[in-house]
Amino acid sequence: MDAFYVAVELLERPDLVGLPVIVGSPAGRSVVLSASYEARKFGVRSAMPMAIAMRRCPGAVVLEPHRERYTTVSAAVMSLFRSVTPMVEQVSIDEAFLDISGSMRRLGDPRTIGEQIRADVRSSLGITASVGAASTKFVAKIASTAAKPDGLMLIPQDQTVAYLHTLPVSALWGVGAKTQDALARLGIRTVRDLAHTPVSALRSLLGVAGYQVHELAWGRDPRPVVLKREEKSVGAEQTFVQDVSDSAVLRTELLRLAHQTATRLRASGHQAAGVALKVRYTDFSTLTRSRKFAEPVDAAHHLYRAAVSLLDDLGERPMSVRLIGLRAEHLQSSASAPQQLTLDRQDNNWRAAESALDEVNRKFGASAVRPAGLLEAPPER
């Protein structure tokens, strides 16, 4: 989808079409969730601190995000894709890979199918999509990016390598800013340069990733479309409006994050075999600490207790905390996760209480019932 969050918001605010629009909270240390293409002309980008975005584009209209709308529209988009082919791999709320090899006899060639998808998205949902068509997922992704906004790009299989070799090396998956700088020191600046560099030299510089990027440089990407992507972790984090030095405030925030994460775990039918703590200090230095559980869990009580222990293990903090996060890791299906039998009913009681909380909140709205420790107003976001 093109500027998905902005596009969904503009369905409710058609008067803002054609203007620089930013989706995100204007207060505190929030970041840009999405920016219209008009705002992007001023250098505004997703994940940019809102303060910087507003300096670059002071005339932009800022809209608060409405996540439930995005979820609803995303579900409609994916349903539309599955009417074209059941082979749909959703990779984010607004992006998917479609394997149409089994649909061409019924619907036509790749260009015809791509144009039909774009037309259907526009007519039924009122937003726009950009489509890339190619023989591999990697090249299709490059093509869809090149087609933005609201376009289609087809790269035939026999023209794949020629096209790739016109691109900068940063176009390859796995080549970030640091890798790009390292390659530039060897005179490797384009995909063509990298393709003609010996694999042994790339391995020496990049490790196992050297072989992978070399394969991509020649258009080789054997990965199939995967119908269901298994979540490996789930979590949440909070950036504070003002840096926090009070441990009690950090623990309260960890309790909120633990309940948010546990609710998502239970809703997805998963349990976590580990938990990770993330702390970012005032100077933006960031550290993470993790711990495994003896048995998989999906109760906030266990996530919180482990996260607080990890926080305490850090000892005296060198400075105030800008951001804190909690992540449940090593996920397992609740149906297959082993259940520890215990004579102490406390563990089961925690899970039963939180499951009841889920039911109440589903019926009466989020946060209808909360832990007593969260009755204080949460930190301003």
N, C-alpha and C positions, 0 to 999 in steps of 0.2 A: 504494500500500500504506500501511497505517497503522503508524507507528513501525516501519518495516520491519526494521531491524537488531535492535531489541529483540524484535520478534515472532519472528524466526528464532531468536534465542538462547533464547527461552522454550519453543521446541519441545523443547529439551534440558533445560530447567529449569522444568517446569510448576508446581513448588512455589512459584515466584516470581510467578505470575500474580496480579494485583491489588495488587502491591507497587510502590513507587517503584524503578525499575530504570534504570540508566545504562549504556550501552555505551561503553567507552573505556578507556584505560589510566589507572590511578589515580596513576601516578608521573610526576614531572617536569612539563613544561609541556604536556601533552597536552590535547586538547579533547574535548568531548562529541561522539561520533559520532551517537548517538540517545538519546532519553529516553522512557520510558513515559509515558502520559498521567497516571499518578499522580504521577510526578516533575515533569511540566510544571506541575502545580498549584502547585508551590513556586517556579515561575519558571525552571526548568531548560530550556535550549533547545539545539538542535544548534549546534555550532561554538563554544559557550561554553567558556572555559577551565575545566578540571576543578576547579581550586582554588575558583573562584567557585561552580560547581555544587554542590560538597560543602558549602560554607558555607550555601548556600540550602536544601539538602536533606541534612543530615548523616546521616539514617537510610537513605539510598538504598543499594541493593545495586549494586556496580560489577562489570560483567562485561567481561572482555577480548574484543575483537572477533575473529571467525573469518571472514575475508573469503572463504575458499573456500566456506563454507556459503552466504553471501549470493549468490555467483555462481551456485551450483547452483540455489537457490530462484528467483532471478531468471529463469534460463533456463526453468524450469518455468512461471513466471507468463506469460512472453512466449509460450511455446508454447500455453498455454491461450487467450491472447488471439487468436492466429492461427487457432485452431479456430473462432473466431467470425467473423473477417474477415481476409483477407490484408492489408488496409490498416491496418497497425500501424506507428506511428512511436514508437520507444522513445526517450525523452528523458533517462532516467537508469536506474539499476539497478532502481528500483522504481516507475517511472512511464511511462505511454505514452498517446498519443492513438490512438483507434480511429475510423475512418470506417466506420460501419455502414449507410450508405445502401444498399449492395448486399446487405445481410443481412436486412433487415426482412421481405421476403416469406417467407423461410425460417424466421426465428426470432421474429418479432413486432415490436412497437413498441419505441421506445427504452427505456421503463421496464422492459418485460419482459426485454429483453436485458441491461440493466444489473443487474437483480436476479438474473438467471441467472449472470452473471459473478461477482457477489459470492458467490452460493451455491457455485459451482464452486471458487472460490479457497479458501473456508472448508473445504469438504468434502475436497478433494484435497490441499491444502497445509497446512491447519491455521492459517492466518493470515487477516487481514481486509483488505478493500479498501474504499475510498470512491470512489463513481462520480459524476461530473458529466456531465449530458447537455444539449447545447445545439446551436445551429446553427453556432457558430464555435468554434475552438480556445480562443480567449481566454476566452469565457464559460463553456465547459465546464470549464476550469481553475478559474475562480472558484467554480463550482458544486461541484466535487469538494472544494475546500478547505472550503467552507461545510458540506459533508456530513460532515466528519470528526468523530469517528471512526466507522467502520463504518456508513456511511449512503449514501443516494443522493439527489441533487437534480436535478430536471428543470426546465429553464427553456425553455418553448416560444418559438419564434421571435417570435411576435407580442407576447410579454411581456418580451422581452429589454431594450429600452430602459427601460421602466418599472422593471424590477428594478435595472439598472445605476445609475439615477439615485437610488436609495436608499442607495448605498454611499459611503464616504469616498473622496476622490480617490486615496488610497494604494492602492486596489484595482487601479488601472490599471497595466499593465506599463510600466516605464520611469519610474515616479514613486517615487523613493526619498526618503530623509529630507531631503536638500538641496533636491530639486525641490519636495517638499511644503512646506517652509518658504518657498521663493520664491513658490509659488502662494498660500500663506496670507497673505503680505503684500499680495496683490491681492484678498483676500477670497474666494479660491477654495478651498473646503474639501471639497466633495462632487463626485461625478462630474457631477451635474446642473449645478453651478456652472460646471464646466469646459466642459461641452457647450454652454452658452449664452454662452461667452466667444468673441469674434471670433478666428478663426484667426490673423489678423495680429498680435494682441496676444500670442498664445501663441508664435508664431514669434519675435517680438522677445525674449521671455523665455527660451524653451527651444531656439531654433534649429529645425532640421528635425524634432526630436522633438515640437515643438508641434503640427504637423499630424498626426503619428502618434497622439498621445494624444487629440487631438480626434476622430479617426476611431473610436478604441476607445470613447470616451465615448458614441458613437451606435451602438455594437454592430457596427461595420463592421470585419471582420477577414477578408480574402480568402484568407489562407494556407491551402493544402491540407495534408492529411496527407502527409508525405514518408516513403516506405518506408525509406530509408537515409540517415542523417545522416552526412555526411562530416566526419571529424575534421580540424580545422584545426591542431591542435597537440596535443602529448602531452608530459608532463613529470612531475617529482617535486620535492618540497622537504622540508627537514628543519628542525625547530625543536629547538635544542639545550637540554639540561637546564640547562646553565650557559652564559652568554654566552662567545663564543669570540673571542679576539684573535690567536691563533696562525695565521698564514697556511698553515702546513703542514697543520693540522687542516682548514681550509676546503678546501684542495686535495684532501685525501683524501676528504672528503665529496662534493665535486664528481665525483670518480672513481666513487664508488658510485652517485650519481644519474645519471651519464652511462651507466653500464652498465644500470641499471634502465630508463632511458628508451630506450636503443638496443634492448634486448630487446623492449620493447613495440612499437617501430617495426617490427622485423623480423617479429614475430608478426602484425602487422596488415597487412603487405605495403606499408609506406610508407617513404619516405625524406624527409629534412628538408632544405629549402633554406636554413634559417636556425636560429640558436640564440639563446636569451635567458637572461640571468643575472638572478636576483632576490636582493637582499640587504636584510634588515631589521635595523636596528640596535637597540641597547638601548632607545632612547626610542621605538621602534615606527615611526620614520621608515623609509620603504621606497623603494628605487630599483630600476630595471630598466635593463639595457643589452642591446642585441641586435646581431647581426651576421649577414650573409648569406654563404652559401658560394658558391664559384665553380661547384660542381656539387653536386647533392643527395647526402646521405650517410645511412647508417644504422648506422655503426660508432661505438661509444662512444669510441674513440680520437680521432676527429675532433670529436665533441661536447665531450669533455673538454678537448682542446687549445684550442678556441675559447673555452670558458667560463673557463678559467684566464687566457687572454689578456685577456678582459673584466674579470676580477677584478683583474689586475695594472694594467690601465689606470685603475682607480679611484684609484690612488695610495695615499697614506697615509690609512688609514681614521680618521674622527674619533672612533670609539668601537667597542666590541666588537659582534660580530654575534650576533643572536638567532636568525635564520633565514636559510637559504640555499636557493636553488632553481635548477633548470635546466629549460628547456623547449625542445623541438624544435618549430620553427615552419615555416609554409608547406609543409605536407605534400603530397607527390605520391605517386601509386601507383608502386611499384617497377617495375611492368611497363611504365609509360609514361615513367618518369624517364630522361633521357638519361644514357648511360654514357660517362664520359671514358676514352679509351684512353691508356695511359701506358707508357713503357718501364720505369718504376720499379715493380716489383711490390709495393712496400711497402704501398700503399693496399689492393690486393686481398688481401694477406696478412692485414692487420688484420681485414677483413671475414670472410675464411675462418676465421680463428682464432675470432672471436666467434660465427660460425654453428656451429662445432663445439662451442663452449661451450654454446650453446643446446641442441644435441642431447644432450649429456651430462647437463645439468641436467634436461631433460625426462625422461630415463630414470632418473636416480638421485636426483632431488629438487633443489629450488632450492638454489643455493650449493654444490652438490657440488664444483664447480670455480669458483675465483674468481681475479681478477687478484692477483698477488703484493702489489700495493700495498694490498689490502684484507684481508690476512691478520691485521692487527691487529683487535681487537674494535671494531666500529663505535660511534660515540657513542651513549650511552644515550638512548632515545626517551622 
